[in-house]
Amino acid sequence: MPFPATFVNLQDAVIDKLRLDPDLDRDKVKDWINAAYYEACSETEFYLDSVETQQLQPGVSVIGVPALLTYLNYITSSGQDGSNYGTMDLVGLDVILDKRSYGGATAGWGAPSLYAYKSGGLSSVIEIWPSATGGEILSFYGGRLPPALLNDTDQPMIPEPYGSNILEFGADAQASEFKQNYIMLSTYQQESAYWLSRFRAFQNNRPGNKVQQFQIEHSRARVSANNSADIPANW
């Protein structure tokens, strides 16, 4: 197989190894390669992105998670005056509900600082506290799926030599299951897992060789949106 491999090279490699029909089975092979591609990017957090919301309307307390992101790492908030409040804290929904039970109808609490994640249904949402006073912006940081490989000359975003091996062996495993070749299925599953583990190790070293330390919890000042000093002690 040529190096670096293109989408059509990967297809041909899978078809040749599993002795598939190059015409009748090609569409299935394309799907298997993209499935392996998505799985690798999701498991290793390879493709990261960020999405900003529009300015929030007053009273908003539930916000949809951008459909572009498959998982979240951080959410930051900024106030209506453009002040940045840093990362929001992930808490359980019970904490949000308890906070709301103490909030007055007209109290100003600053930009949202806590969120609870809720999945299910057609989309995922976050419940936030405090509710928006109007004009705030939330920035979502997380992972997404890469663009699907469509054209013959497309190349996976995963760098070589990991990309070709992860996608080919992942598709080989699915093709083996399709053909009920369970002897080769085990072999290709092991090869796929091997290259995925090597790529995961590579991903862990990409930020640099500095030791990843535990985050030190800290407090930061919260500024009331209406400059009110009437903030309860349990805030």
N, C-alpha and C positions, 0 to 999 in steps of 0.2 A: 504494500500500500504506500503511495507517495506520502512524503512528509514535508510540511504539515498537511494533514488530510482535509479534503473538502467533503461536503455533504454527500456527493455522489461516490467518492472514494469509500466512505464509511458504508454506504448502502451496498456497494459491490463486494466489500469484504465480508459483510454479514451473509449476503446471498451465496457467495462462493463457499464459505465455511459450512453453512447448513444445507447447501445444495437446494436452495429455494428456486422457484421459477422467477427469472429476472423481470418478467412482465406482470404476471398475475400476483406476485407477492410483494412487489416493490412498495406499494402504498402502505402495507402493513409494516415493512421494514422502516420506512420513514417515521411512522408513529412510534415504533419501538425505540428508535434512536432519540427522538425528541423526548420520550418518556424518561429515558436514562439521563438525558441532558437536564431536564427539570428536577429530577430527583437529586442529582449531584449538586446543583446550585442551591437547592433548598436545604440539604443536609449540611453543607459546608458554609452557608451564608456568603456565597461568592458574590452575588450580584446585589449590592446595597444601593439604596436610593432614598430620596426624601421628597415629601409632598407637603405643601402649605395649604391651609384652609383659607377660604375667603374670610373677611372680617366677620366675626360672630355677631349675631343679633342679640339685643338685650334679653336676658332670661333663659338663654339656651343652656341646657344642662346635659343633653345627649347629642353626641356627634358621631357620624358614621366614619369608620376607619377607611381611608382611601383604598378603593378596590385594587389599585396598582400594587399595593404592598401585601405580601402573603404572611408576614409576621412583623412585629414591632420590637425595636430595641429601645428607643427613647422617644419621648414627646416633650417639646419645649413650648413655652408660652411667652407671649409678649403682650404688654398692656396696650390700652387704647392710645397712649401717648408715645408708643414705640419702645418703651422700656422692656428690656429682656429679663425674664425671670428665671432662666435656666431650665433644667430638666424637671419635669413633673414626676411625682412619686407614684408608683403603682401600688395600689392598696386593694383590699377586698371591698366588695360592694357594700358590706355592712358598715364599713368605715364612712363611706360616702353618705349612706342613709343617716348615720348618727350625726354627722356634721350638719346635714340639712335640717335635722330636727332642732338644732340650736340657732339656725340662721333666721334673722328677721327679714321681713318682706322687703325692706328698703335698705338693709345694711349693705355697705360697700366693702368688699373683701379683697379687692385687687384681682389680678389675672388668675385664671385657673391654676391650681398647684397640685391637685391630686386627681387621679383617674382610676377607674375600675374597668376592666376589659370584659366585654360580653360578646360571645360568639354564638352562632346559630342563625337560622333563617337564611334570608337571601344575602345578608351582609353582616359584618361585625360592627359593633359600636363601642364607644366608651362613654361612661357616665363620669362627669367632671364635677369638681368642687373647687372653689365656689362657682356658681353659675355665672355666665358672661354678663357683664354690665353693658356690653356693646363696644365693638371696635377691636376686640382682641383677635389675635391670630395664633393658631396652633401649628407647629411644624412637626410632622411625623417622620421618624427615621426608622428604616427597617429594610427587610429584604424583599426582593421581587423575583419573578420568573424571567428568564432571558427571552428575547424574541425567538420565536420558533425558527428552526432551520427549514427553509422552503426551497431555495434555489440550489442548483447543483454546485455552484461555486461558493456557497455559504460555508463559513468556517465557525466552529464553536468558539465562544469567548473564553472558555477555559484554556489556559496556556498548555502548550505541549511540554513534555510528552503525555501529560495527564489526560488532556481532552480526548484524543483519539482512542486511547485505551479504555477510558471510562465509558465512553459512548458505544464503542464497538462491543466490548464484552458485556455491557449491560443489555444491548440489543441481542447479542448472541444468546444470552440466558433466556430472554423472552421468546426468541425464535425456537430454542430447544424445547421449551415448554409447549409451544404451538405444535411442534412436530412430535411431541411425546418422546423425545430423546432424553430420557432422564439421566443417562450416564453422563452425557456432555453437559446437561443442565447444571449438575453439581460443580463441574469443572469451571464453567463460565461464571457461575455465581461467585466462586472463590476468587477468580481472576478480577471480576468486577469489584468485589469487596477489597481486594488487595490494592488496586489502583485508587479506589476511593479513599482508603486509609492513608495512602501516600500523599494524595492531594490535600487531605485534611491537615496532615502534618505541615505541608508546604504553606497552607493558608494560615496556620498558627504562627508561622515565622515571618510572614509578609510584613506585618507592621514594624518589624525591627527586632533586635535581639535584647531589648530591655525587658527585664523580668516584669511580668504582669502582676501587680500587687492588688491586694484587696482595697476596694474603695473605702476611703475614710468618710464616714457619715459626718455631715456638717449642717449647720443651720444657716439660713440666709434671711435677710430682712425681707419682710413682706410689706408692701406699701399699699395702703387703702386707696381704692380707686376714687373715693370722694374726700380724701384727706381727713376722714373722721377719726377721732381718737376713741370712739365708742366701740372698741373691739373686745369681745368677751375674753376672759382669761383662758378659757379652754380652747381657744382658737389655735 
